[in-house]
Amino acid sequence: MMSRRAVLTGPLLAAGCAALARASAPIASTQGPGVYRYNLGDYQLTALYDGIWNLPIDNEFVRNASPADVNEAFAAAFLAPGVLPISFTALLVNTGSKLVLIDTGTAGQITDSAGLMNANLAAAGVTPSAIDTILISHFHPDHIDGIKTKEGDKVFANAEILVPEPEWSFWMDNGNMSRASDPTMHRYFLNAQRIFKDIAKEVQQFKPGDEVAPGIVSVPAFGHTPGHTAFTIHSGKQSMLALSDTAREPWLFVRHPEWQPSYDMDGPLAAQTRNAMLDQAAADRLLIEAYHFPFPACGHIVRNGAGYELVPAMWQPL
């Protein structure tokens, strides 16, 4: 009788010999465009991939969980310990009369492995000048840097820019900046002022809870930052919840919504917000989207014990 090893290796060896007999094919060095369209009622949504940042983390990354528990969560997701894969995906909403972009990507100003959004926007057949409205969820650099180039030029020349009022009040306040002892926080203040200071008169502030575009309502989601905002999108009989950064890496903070990462400015409030929104998404079976979920960053949330689980959306033809 043939051994299990022989059964497994025999076909592989034969396939390897056949491959050697064929002419070699060039190995691709890039992926295809990161564009995924899906419909919500009469609206068309387009996920625009901006890239990924594999960020090393330290033992203090989750304030209320041990490094061993965090690394166990990485292992359960088939990820290497101690490295956080941060994916970036902006969302374009076509209402039929308006093009609304929710957050603007990194513009390659955070890591060389991100900054692909404008190329993917072009692949989607949309020019930056065609964007009518930009909605900003919060002022962290990976969400606002795409508003301007590194040289300070506006990217979306014809777009109105709407930002949460409490975010503007916090990040554009020089007194708050002077009290920021953490170097990263101080850098975020400087960056927000670099992006917004000279275009302040063009920026519209909204109160979280306001309708900010046709069929798009802002939702207070405080904790990650003082004015962090999510969005609900409604068209026809369908709705979805764009979580922004309410829940970021799903293998960590969807499965363990009570965990408090160091990037949440108010950890307890962010965890409370996260639990409430994930509970609503699961109970109402809402389609969800989140800026840092793996591309195309949309799916559904189901309860799983004390936490939740992301069920990614199936890739579907239009």
C-alpha positions as CSV (number, residue, x, y, z in Angstrom):
1,M,0.0,0.0,0.0
2,M,1.2,3.5,-0.8
3,S,2.1,5.7,2.2
4,R,0.2,8.9,2.8
5,R,3.4,10.8,2.1
6,A,3.8,9.1,-1.3
7,V,0.2,9.9,-2.2
8,L,0.8,13.6,-1.4
9,T,4.2,14.0,-2.8
10,G,3.8,12.0,-6.0
11,P,1.5,14.4,-7.8
12,L,3.5,17.4,-6.5
13,L,6.7,16.0,-7.9
14,A,5.0,15.2,-11.3
15,A,3.6,18.7,-11.4
16,G,7.0,20.2,-10.6
17,C,8.6,18.3,-13.5
18,A,5.9,19.4,-15.8
19,A,6.3,23.0,-14.8
20,L,10.1,22.8,-15.5
21,A,9.3,21.5,-19.0
22,R,7.2,24.6,-19.7
23,A,8.5,28.0,-20.6
24,S,8.8,30.3,-17.6
25,A,6.2,33.1,-17.1
26,P,7.1,36.5,-15.7
27,I,6.2,37.1,-12.0
28,A,3.9,40.1,-11.4
29,S,5.2,42.8,-9.1
30,T,2.0,44.6,-8.4
31,Q,-1.6,43.8,-7.7
32,G,-4.5,44.9,-9.9
33,P,-6.5,48.0,-9.0
34,G,-8.0,48.1,-5.6
35,V,-11.6,49.1,-6.6
36,Y,-14.8,47.3,-5.5
37,R,-18.3,48.6,-6.3
38,Y,-21.5,47.5,-4.7
39,N,-25.1,48.8,-4.6
40,L,-27.1,50.2,-1.8
41,G,-30.7,50.9,-2.9
42,D,-30.3,53.5,-5.7
43,Y,-26.8,54.5,-4.6
44,Q,-23.5,52.9,-5.8
45,L,-20.7,52.6,-3.3
46,T,-17.1,52.2,-4.3
47,A,-14.4,50.9,-2.0
48,L,-11.0,52.5,-2.8
49,Y,-8.0,50.8,-1.5
50,D,-5.2,53.1,-0.3
51,G,-2.6,50.5,0.9
52,I,-1.5,48.8,4.1
53,W,1.0,49.6,6.9
54,N,2.6,46.7,8.8
55,L,3.3,48.5,12.1
56,P,5.3,46.9,14.9
57,I,3.6,47.2,18.2
58,D,4.9,47.1,21.8
59,N,3.6,45.4,24.9
60,E,1.5,48.4,25.8
61,F,-0.5,48.5,22.6
62,V,-3.7,47.2,24.3
63,R,-4.1,48.9,27.7
64,N,-6.3,46.2,29.3
65,A,-5.0,43.0,27.7
66,S,-1.7,41.2,28.1
67,P,0.8,40.9,25.3
68,A,0.2,37.1,25.4
69,D,-3.5,37.5,24.9
70,V,-2.9,40.0,22.0
71,N,-0.5,37.6,20.3
72,E,-2.9,34.8,20.8
73,A,-5.5,36.9,18.9
74,F,-2.9,37.5,16.1
75,A,-2.2,33.7,15.9
76,A,-6.0,32.9,15.7
77,A,-6.1,35.2,12.7
78,F,-3.0,33.5,11.1
79,L,-1.0,36.7,11.6
80,A,2.6,37.1,12.9
81,P,2.9,38.3,16.5
82,G,3.8,41.9,17.3
83,V,3.0,43.4,13.9
84,L,-0.3,45.1,13.3
85,P,-1.4,45.1,9.6
86,I,-3.3,48.4,9.2
87,S,-5.3,48.5,5.9
88,F,-6.7,51.7,4.5
89,T,-9.9,51.9,2.4
90,A,-11.9,55.1,1.6
91,L,-15.5,55.0,0.6
92,L,-17.0,56.8,-2.4
93,V,-20.8,57.2,-2.5
94,N,-22.5,58.0,-5.8
95,T,-26.0,59.2,-5.0
96,G,-26.8,59.6,-8.7
97,S,-26.4,63.4,-8.4
98,K,-23.4,63.7,-6.1
99,L,-20.1,62.0,-5.5
100,V,-19.4,61.9,-1.8
101,L,-16.0,60.7,-0.5
102,I,-15.8,59.6,3.1
103,D,-12.2,60.2,4.3
104,T,-9.3,60.8,1.9
105,G,-6.5,58.3,2.5
106,T,-2.9,58.8,3.5
107,A,-1.6,60.4,0.2
108,G,1.6,58.3,0.8
109,Q,2.5,60.7,3.7
110,I,2.5,58.0,6.5
111,T,4.2,55.0,4.9
112,D,5.5,54.1,1.5
113,S,3.2,51.1,1.4
114,A,0.1,53.3,1.3
115,G,-1.0,56.2,-0.9
116,L,-2.8,54.3,-3.7
117,M,-6.2,55.8,-3.4
118,N,-5.9,58.4,-6.1
119,A,-4.6,55.8,-8.5
120,N,-7.5,53.5,-7.7
121,L,-9.9,56.5,-8.0
122,A,-8.6,56.9,-11.6
123,A,-9.0,53.1,-12.1
124,A,-12.6,53.6,-11.1
125,G,-13.0,56.3,-13.8
126,V,-13.3,59.2,-11.4
127,T,-11.1,62.3,-11.4
128,P,-10.5,64.2,-8.2
129,S,-12.2,67.3,-9.6
130,A,-15.4,65.3,-10.0
131,I,-15.8,64.8,-6.2
132,D,-18.6,67.1,-4.9
133,T,-18.3,66.5,-1.1
134,I,-15.7,65.2,1.3
135,L,-16.8,64.0,4.7
136,I,-14.2,63.6,7.3
137,S,-14.7,61.2,10.2
138,H,-11.8,62.6,12.4
139,F,-8.5,64.3,12.1
140,H,-6.0,61.5,12.3
141,P,-3.5,61.8,9.5
142,D,-4.5,58.7,7.6
143,H,-8.0,60.2,7.2
144,I,-7.2,63.8,6.2
145,D,-3.8,63.8,4.5
146,G,-5.3,63.1,1.1
147,I,-6.9,66.5,1.1
148,K,-3.5,68.0,0.1
149,T,-0.3,66.9,-1.6
150,K,3.0,66.9,0.3
151,E,3.6,70.2,-1.3
152,G,0.4,71.7,0.1
153,D,-1.8,71.7,-3.0
154,K,-5.5,70.9,-2.8
155,V,-6.3,67.5,-4.4
156,F,-10.1,67.8,-4.7
157,A,-10.4,71.3,-6.2
158,N,-14.2,71.4,-6.5
159,A,-15.2,69.5,-3.3
160,E,-16.9,71.0,-0.3
161,I,-15.2,69.7,2.9
162,L,-17.3,68.8,5.9
163,V,-15.8,68.0,9.3
164,P,-17.2,67.2,12.8
165,E,-17.4,70.3,14.9
166,P,-15.9,68.8,18.0
167,E,-12.9,67.5,16.0
168,W,-12.3,71.0,14.7
169,S,-12.6,72.5,18.1
170,F,-10.1,70.1,19.6
171,W,-7.4,69.8,17.0
172,M,-7.4,73.4,15.8
173,D,-7.0,74.8,19.3
174,N,-3.4,76.1,20.0
175,G,-4.0,75.7,23.7
176,N,-4.8,72.0,23.3
177,M,-1.7,71.6,21.2
178,S,0.5,73.3,23.8
179,R,-0.7,70.8,26.4
180,A,0.0,67.8,24.2
181,S,3.1,66.2,25.9
182,D,3.0,63.1,23.8
183,P,5.1,63.6,20.6
184,T,2.7,61.7,18.4
185,M,-0.2,63.8,19.6
186,H,1.8,67.0,19.0
187,R,2.5,65.8,15.5
188,Y,-1.2,65.2,14.9
189,F,-2.0,68.7,16.0
190,L,0.6,70.2,13.6
191,N,-0.6,68.0,10.8
192,A,-4.3,69.0,11.3
193,Q,-3.3,72.6,11.1
194,R,-1.1,72.0,8.0
195,I,-4.1,70.5,6.3
196,F,-6.8,72.9,7.4
197,K,-5.4,76.3,8.6
198,D,-5.2,78.0,5.2
199,I,-8.5,76.6,3.9
200,A,-10.4,77.2,7.2
201,K,-13.0,79.5,5.5
202,E,-13.8,76.8,3.0
203,V,-14.4,74.0,5.6
204,Q,-17.9,73.5,6.9
205,Q,-18.4,72.1,10.4
206,F,-21.3,69.8,11.3
207,K,-22.6,68.5,14.6
208,P,-22.5,64.7,14.8
209,G,-26.1,63.7,14.3
210,D,-26.7,66.0,11.4
211,E,-27.5,64.9,7.9
212,V,-24.4,65.8,6.0
213,A,-25.2,64.7,2.4
214,P,-28.3,63.3,0.7
215,G,-29.1,60.1,2.5
216,I,-26.0,60.3,4.7
217,V,-26.4,61.0,8.4
218,S,-23.4,61.5,10.8
219,V,-23.4,59.5,14.0
220,P,-21.5,60.4,17.2
221,A,-18.9,57.8,17.8
222,F,-16.7,59.5,20.4
223,G,-13.7,57.9,22.2
224,H,-11.3,57.2,19.4
225,T,-10.9,61.0,19.2
226,P,-13.0,63.7,20.9
227,G,-15.2,64.2,17.8
228,H,-14.8,60.9,16.0
229,T,-17.9,60.3,13.8
230,A,-19.4,57.4,12.0
231,F,-22.0,57.6,9.2
232,T,-25.2,55.9,8.2
233,I,-26.1,55.7,4.5
234,H,-29.7,55.2,3.4
235,S,-31.1,54.7,0.0
236,G,-34.5,53.2,-0.8
237,K,-35.2,50.4,1.7
238,Q,-31.5,49.7,2.4
239,S,-29.1,51.1,5.0
240,M,-25.5,50.6,6.0
241,L,-23.3,51.8,8.8
242,A,-19.8,53.2,8.0
243,L,-18.0,52.7,11.3
244,S,-14.9,54.8,10.5
245,D,-12.4,53.8,13.3
246,T,-15.0,52.7,15.8
247,A,-13.8,49.2,15.3
248,R,-10.5,48.9,13.6
249,E,-8.6,45.5,13.1
250,P,-11.5,43.0,13.3
251,W,-9.4,40.1,14.6
252,L,-8.6,42.3,17.7
253,F,-11.3,44.8,18.4
254,V,-14.4,43.1,16.8
255,R,-13.6,39.8,18.5
256,H,-12.6,41.7,21.7
257,P,-14.6,44.9,21.7
258,E,-13.8,45.6,25.3
259,W,-10.0,45.9,24.6
260,Q,-8.7,49.4,24.6
261,P,-5.9,50.1,22.1
262,S,-3.4,52.9,22.8
263,Y,-4.6,54.8,19.7
264,D,-8.1,55.4,21.3
265,M,-7.8,58.7,23.2
266,D,-10.5,57.8,25.6
267,G,-10.3,54.0,26.0
268,P,-13.4,53.3,28.1
269,L,-15.6,55.6,26.0
270,A,-14.3,54.1,22.8
271,A,-15.0,50.6,24.0
272,Q,-18.5,51.6,25.1
273,T,-19.1,53.2,21.6
274,R,-17.7,50.1,19.9
275,N,-19.9,47.7,21.8
276,A,-23.0,49.7,21.2
277,M,-22.4,50.0,17.4
278,L,-21.4,46.4,16.9
279,D,-24.5,45.3,18.9
280,Q,-26.7,47.5,16.7
281,A,-25.1,46.2,13.5
282,A,-25.6,42.6,14.6
283,A,-29.1,43.1,15.9
284,D,-30.3,44.9,12.8
285,R,-28.2,42.8,10.4
286,L,-26.8,46.0,8.9
287,L,-24.3,46.0,6.1
288,I,-21.2,47.7,7.6
289,E,-18.0,49.3,6.3
290,A,-15.0,50.2,8.3
291,Y,-11.9,52.2,7.1
292,H,-9.3,49.7,8.5
293,F,-11.1,46.4,7.7
294,P,-9.4,44.2,5.1
295,F,-10.3,45.4,1.6
296,P,-13.0,45.8,0.4
297,A,-13.8,46.6,4.0
298,C,-17.5,45.7,4.1
299,G,-19.6,42.9,5.4
300,H,-21.8,42.0,8.4
301,I,-21.3,41.6,12.1
302,V,-22.5,38.6,14.1
303,R,-22.4,38.0,17.8
304,N,-19.8,35.4,18.9
305,G,-19.8,34.7,22.7
306,A,-18.7,37.9,24.5
307,G,-17.5,39.5,21.3
308,Y,-18.4,39.7,17.6
309,E,-17.2,38.4,14.3
310,L,-16.8,40.1,10.9
311,V,-18.5,38.2,8.1
312,P,-16.9,39.6,5.0
313,A,-19.2,40.5,2.1
314,M,-19.2,38.1,-0.9
315,W,-17.6,39.6,-4.0
316,Q,-20.6,40.1,-6.3
317,P,-21.1,41.3,-9.9
318,L,-23.0,44.5,-10.3
